[in-house]
Amino acid sequence: MSTLEPERGTGTGTLVEPTPQTSHGDGDHERFAHYVQKDKIMASALDGTPVVALCGKVWVPGRDPKKYPVCPMCKEIYDSMGAGGDDKGKGDK
């Protein structure tokens, strides 16, 4: 049955618009501050492009991250990167 055709036998029809199916997950990502490269944050502030956190969250920053606890997944990934920002070991020079 088409959403634009009236139901048979009723004489009138109702236009039924489809409801978009959106998922926002469980909302945990909204409760945390996330780790993102500083240059990406600056670019986002200037032109409004979305950023990608270490944990994979994609969003356009707009809140003060100091008001939220750090995302545990971002922190774990950041800590595993070591001082050089690569995954070659923390103590290697």
Secondary structure as UniProt FT lines:
FT   TURN            3..4
FT   TURN            8..10
FT   TURN            25..26
FT   HELIX           28..31
FT   HELIX           38..47
FT   STRAND          51..52
FT   TURN            54..55
FT   STRAND          58..59
FT   HELIX           65..67
FT   HELIX           72..81
FT   TURN            82..85
//
